[in-house]
């Protein structure tokens, strides 16, 4: 379902470009950015390696049209196609309203396309979704190269649900906006179908958004009518700076939010994993919950803290003054070996970091999908997913280990330090 920003009176559709590495996903977004009128686009954020391979994700916000006093926007993402960036793909795909599968149609890449499609289906299944029920379009890219798979063969092997498919040449832009129109039409129709038929209209949001009535095709055509510029010069290519540890390869981009940035992408959910794949080290042991005294709450209650003893070791000074008591609470619970309470205290600390990061990026303090903040702070996506898994397990009354709690606190400290370095 599309995201609704009632404060700004915006209807936001998230479209993810999925496919194998080097298939043309980033080039597609670069062309859309270059060919779209400046007043209709935000800044394209592209986090890449030194060889221009997408490391985290690409993001491009596009203002599509206005329906009454409501602005309809597209939030376009790509995922890294390399096999070992699985955590990033899962987070970017989360909450997608539609998917464009960008296939490299050279004969030698057919197996790569099939593997990437299997990966897409597996990630959707983890989220309780199916490709057959999700608006999607197939983009048959690189049709200007020799030794290509015929279009009918591509449809037979990949397009199992009869979705729209379009041949493209992303380097020249041929067919790119046809793909964008097709997937936008599908997500708009899906949005309309999911709305309640009771006539109860969300305040300020169009209830029956008909693609033909609002002139969707014309709006897409107008996006493409501007004179294309060189895509590589208009997109923001940001590369992480190397650090001592390859697994922490990449400082978040230092950027000053301008008005365009501040108005875009507040409900996004991309994520990031590091340059080298790592197994999540956080785990929770299944065990019966500890007994709860009658009349007592199962949730750990806030602890009133005594003043720290002189000379006592604490990392609370890493946090701003308003958050130091919360940090000391987490440390006290760790010292008391209350793993469950410490983990929930760490969740509070991480939530404070993400809220501050969202505000710094020009968004709102409360963001329902914090993945974009996680990515731009340069946090390890796999560690973030593992952290969330531990918190969910604790809330499900599964007993964690003290090591789980220590790992969560270490992640909270790392998040705070990343925010401090990014915000300077």
RAFEN-V61629 format. One record per residue. N is the residue number from 0. RES is the residue in one letter. PHI is phi in degrees with one decimal (999 if undefined). OMEGA is omega in whole degrees, 0 to 359 (NA if undefined). Layout:
{{N:RES:PHI:OMEGA} {N:RES:PHI:OMEGA}}
This chain:
{{0:X:999:180} {1:X:-61.2:176} {2:X:-85.0:181} {3:X:-119.0:175} {4:X:-106.9:184} {5:X:-67.6:181} {6:X:-62.4:180} {7:X:-97.0:179} {8:X:54.5:181} {9:X:-126.1:173} {10:X:-113.7:191} {11:X:-114.5:177} {12:X:-110.9:181} {13:X:-100.2:180} {14:X:-120.9:182} {15:X:-111.2:175} {16:X:-92.3:188} {17:X:-117.4:177} {18:X:155.7:183} {19:X:-69.4:177} {20:X:-60.5:179} {21:X:62.0:180} {22:X:-87.1:178} {23:X:115.6:182} {24:X:-66.1:180} {25:X:-64.5:179} {26:X:-60.8:177} {27:X:-61.6:179} {28:X:-66.3:178} {29:X:-62.2:179} {30:X:-66.9:178} {31:X:-60.0:179} {32:X:-62.8:184} {33:X:-69.5:186} {34:X:-92.6:182} {35:X:-90.7:180} {36:X:-58.0:183} {37:X:-55.2:182} {38:X:-71.8:181} {39:X:-104.4:184} {40:X:-130.9:169} {41:X:-97.0:177} {42:X:-75.7:176} {43:X:-84.7:178} {44:X:-103.6:182} {45:X:-135.1:180} {46:X:-97.1:190} {47:X:-129.7:174} {48:X:-84.3:180} {49:X:-65.9:178} {50:X:-101.7:179} {51:X:64.6:172} {52:X:-86.9:180} {53:X:-66.1:183} {54:X:-93.9:181} {55:X:-110.7:181} {56:X:-168.5:169} {57:X:-112.1:181} {58:X:-141.7:179} {59:X:-140.5:174} {60:X:-88.3:181} {61:X:-131.8:175} {62:X:-83.7:189} {63:X:-87.9:183} {64:X:-163.1:178} {65:X:-118.7:176} {66:X:-115.1:188} {67:X:65.7:178} {68:X:-106.9:180} {69:X:-111.3:178} {70:X:-93.9:177} {71:X:-99.0:183} {72:X:-125.9:172} {73:X:-107.5:174} {74:X:-116.4:188} {75:X:-100.7:180} {76:X:-128.2:164} {77:X:-117.4:173} {78:X:-114.0:173} {79:X:-69.4:184} {80:X:-82.0:183} {81:X:-60.3:189} {82:X:-58.1:190} {83:X:-84.0:175} {84:X:-100.8:185} {85:X:-64.4:182} {86:X:-63.5:178} {87:X:-62.6:183} {88:X:-61.3:180} {89:X:-62.0:182} {90:X:-70.5:180} {91:X:-64.7:183} {92:X:-71.5:183} {93:X:-58.4:177} {94:X:76.4:181} {95:X:-68.3:174} {96:X:-87.3:180} {97:X:-160.6:182} {98:X:-131.3:169} {99:X:-110.5:177} {100:X:-91.0:182} {101:X:-94.4:183} {102:X:-99.8:170} {103:X:-82.5:192} {104:X:-89.1:171} {105:X:-69.2:183} {106:X:-56.7:182} {107:X:-68.3:183} {108:X:-104.1:184} {109:X:-61.3:180} {110:X:-62.3:178} {111:X:-63.0:177} {112:X:-63.2:180} {113:X:-64.0:178} {114:X:-63.7:180} {115:X:-67.4:178} {116:X:-66.3:175} {117:X:-61.2:178} {118:X:-63.1:178} {119:X:-61.3:180} {120:X:-63.5:179} {121:X:-66.0:180} {122:X:-67.5:176} {123:X:-64.9:180} {124:X:-61.6:178} {125:X:-62.8:179} {126:X:-94.2:180} {127:X:74.0:182} {128:X:-124.4:178} {129:X:-130.7:179} {130:X:-62.3:181} {131:X:-62.5:181} {132:X:-101.4:182} {133:X:-107.8:176} {134:X:-55.5:181} {135:X:-151.1:182} {136:X:-136.2:175} {137:X:-102.7:179} {138:X:-107.2:179} {139:X:-85.3:190} {140:X:-94.9:177} {141:X:66.0:182} {142:X:-76.3:178} {143:X:-96.8:184} {144:X:-98.2:178} {145:X:-78.2:176} {146:X:55.5:182} {147:X:-104.3:173} {148:X:-75.8:179} {149:X:-58.2:184} {150:X:-61.7:181} {151:X:-66.4:176} {152:X:-69.3:176} {153:X:-62.8:178} {154:X:-62.3:182} {155:X:-68.7:185} {156:X:-85.0:188} {157:X:-113.0:187} {158:X:-87.6:189} {159:X:-76.8:184} {160:X:-114.8:176} {161:X:65.8:180} {162:X:-73.1:175} {163:X:-58.7:178} {164:X:-138.0:184} {165:X:-138.6:172} {166:X:-76.1:182} {167:X:-141.2:168} {168:X:-130.2:189} {169:X:-63.0:182} {170:X:-65.7:178} {171:X:-104.7:182} {172:X:90.0:182} {173:X:-61.7:176} {174:X:80.2:185} {175:X:-64.6:181} {176:X:-74.5:171} {177:X:-64.2:177} {178:X:-62.7:181} {179:X:-62.0:178} {180:X:-64.6:182} {181:X:-62.6:183} {182:X:-71.9:178} {183:X:-65.1:178} {184:X:-59.5:181} {185:X:-66.1:182} {186:X:-70.4:177} {187:X:-66.7:179} {188:X:-64.9:178} {189:X:-66.0:177} {190:X:-60.6:181} {191:X:-64.3:182} {192:X:-67.7:183} {193:X:-84.7:182} {194:X:-69.7:179} {195:X:-64.8:182} {196:X:-93.8:184} {197:X:-82.4:183} {198:X:86.0:177} {199:X:-78.9:187} {200:X:-100.1:174} {201:X:-57.4:186} {202:X:-57.5:176} {203:X:78.4:184} {204:X:-115.7:180} {205:X:-62.5:182} {206:X:-80.2:181} {207:X:-107.7:183} {208:X:-94.9:183} {209:X:-94.2:185} {210:X:-59.6:182} {211:X:-73.9:183} {212:X:-64.3:182} {213:X:-87.9:177} {214:X:70.9:184} {215:X:-62.0:182} {216:X:-60.6:178} {217:X:-65.5:180} {218:X:-65.8:177} {219:X:-65.2:180} {220:X:-62.9:179} {221:X:-65.6:176} {222:X:-58.6:186} {223:X:-87.5:185} {224:X:-76.6:182} {225:X:-73.8:182} {226:X:-70.2:181} {227:X:-64.0:173} {228:X:-103.8:178} {229:X:-69.4:185} {230:X:-59.8:185} {231:X:-69.0:180} {232:X:-92.7:183} {233:X:-94.7:180} {234:X:-80.2:177} {235:X:-85.0:177} {236:X:-95.0:182} {237:X:-116.8:182} {238:X:-116.6:177} {239:X:-66.1:177} {240:X:-79.9:183} {241:X:-66.9:174} {242:X:-122.0:183} {243:X:-65.8:183} {244:X:-101.5:181} {245:X:-62.0:180} {246:X:-68.1:176} {247:X:-109.4:186} {248:X:-68.8:172} {249:X:131.4:168} {250:X:-85.5:177} {251:X:-64.7:182} {252:X:-66.2:175} {253:X:-88.8:185} {254:X:-146.5:178} {255:X:-97.4:182} {256:X:-61.3:174} {257:X:-101.0:184} {258:X:-63.5:180} {259:X:-63.3:180} {260:X:-64.7:186} {261:X:-66.0:184} {262:X:-95.3:186} {263:X:-114.5:163} {264:X:64.6:182} {265:X:-80.4:182} {266:X:-115.4:186} {267:X:-86.9:179} {268:X:-142.2:173} {269:X:-83.2:177} {270:X:-135.9:183} {271:X:-146.5:167} {272:X:-119.8:189} {273:X:-86.2:185} {274:X:-63.6:178} {275:X:-114.7:182} {276:X:-67.7:178} {277:X:-133.1:175} {278:X:-77.8:178} {279:X:-64.6:184} {280:X:-93.3:181} {281:X:-82.8:179} {282:X:-147.0:178} {283:X:-129.4:179} {284:X:-83.9:176} {285:X:-72.6:179} {286:X:-159.4:178} {287:X:-60.7:179} {288:X:-64.6:178} {289:X:-63.5:180} {290:X:-62.9:180} {291:X:-111.5:179} {292:X:-62.8:180} {293:X:-58.6:181} {294:X:87.2:180} {295:X:-95.8:179} {296:X:-83.3:178} {297:X:-71.3:180} {298:X:-77.8:176} {299:X:-60.2:181} {300:X:-87.6:178} {301:X:-54.9:182} {302:X:-103.3:175} {303:X:-77.7:189} {304:X:-93.9:170} {305:X:-79.2:178} {306:X:-62.6:181} {307:X:-62.3:180} {308:X:-66.7:180} {309:X:-60.6:178} {310:X:82.9:180} {311:X:-69.0:180} {312:X:-75.0:179} {313:X:-156.4:175} {314:X:-100.8:184} {315:X:-61.8:181} {316:X:-66.2:177} {317:X:-70.9:181} {318:X:-93.4:175} {319:X:-65.4:186} {320:X:-52.5:182} {321:X:-67.8:182} {322:X:-108.2:187} {323:X:-68.3:179} {324:X:-65.6:178} {325:X:-64.0:178} {326:X:-66.9:179} {327:X:-66.2:177} {328:X:-62.1:179} {329:X:-62.0:180} {330:X:-66.6:180} {331:X:-65.9:179} {332:X:-65.6:175} {333:X:-64.7:179} {334:X:-63.0:178} {335:X:-84.2:181} {336:X:60.4:174} {337:X:-91.1:187} {338:X:-64.0:182} {339:X:-64.1:179} {340:X:-62.9:180} {341:X:-64.8:180} {342:X:-65.1:178} {343:X:-67.4:175} {344:X:-66.5:177} {345:X:-66.4:176} {346:X:-59.2:177} {347:X:-62.2:180} {348:X:-63.3:181} {349:X:-65.4:178} {350:X:-61.1:178} {351:X:-65.2:179} {352:X:-64.5:182} {353:X:-66.6:177} {354:X:-64.8:178} {355:X:-64.9:178} {356:X:-65.2:179} {357:X:-63.2:178} {358:X:-64.1:179} {359:X:-61.6:180} {360:X:-80.1:178} {361:X:96.2:182} {362:X:-101.3:180} {363:X:-96.6:180} {364:X:-66.1:178} {365:X:-105.1:177} {366:X:-119.7:183} {367:X:-67.9:179} {368:X:-128.9:189} {369:X:-82.1:186} {370:X:-58.8:180} {371:X:-63.0:178} {372:X:-65.6:177} {373:X:-56.2:182} {374:X:-66.6:186} {375:X:-74.1:173} {376:X:-78.4:180} {377:X:81.1:179} {378:X:-77.3:179} {379:X:-71.1:182} {380:X:-62.3:180} {381:X:-65.0:178} {382:X:-66.3:179} {383:X:-65.1:178} {384:X:-61.8:179} {385:X:-65.1:177} {386:X:-59.4:180} {387:X:-63.6:180} {388:X:-64.3:179} {389:X:-64.7:180} {390:X:-62.4:179} {391:X:-61.9:180} {392:X:-64.2:179} {393:X:-63.6:179} {394:X:-68.4:175} {395:X:-88.4:176} {396:X:69.2:171} {397:X:-92.6:188} {398:X:-84.6:178} {399:X:-87.8:173} {400:X:-95.9:177} {401:X:-64.9:177} {402:X:-62.1:176} {403:X:-55.9:182} {404:X:-65.2:179} {405:X:-64.7:177} {406:X:-62.4:179} {407:X:-64.5:179} {408:X:-66.7:177} {409:X:-61.4:178} {410:X:-65.9:179} {411:X:-62.0:178} {412:X:-62.6:179} {413:X:-61.2:179} {414:X:-62.5:179} {415:X:-63.5:181} {416:X:-67.5:178} {417:X:-62.8:179} {418:X:-64.7:179} {419:X:-61.7:181} {420:X:-70.2:182} {421:X:-71.6:186} {422:X:-79.2:183} {423:X:-79.4:NA}}
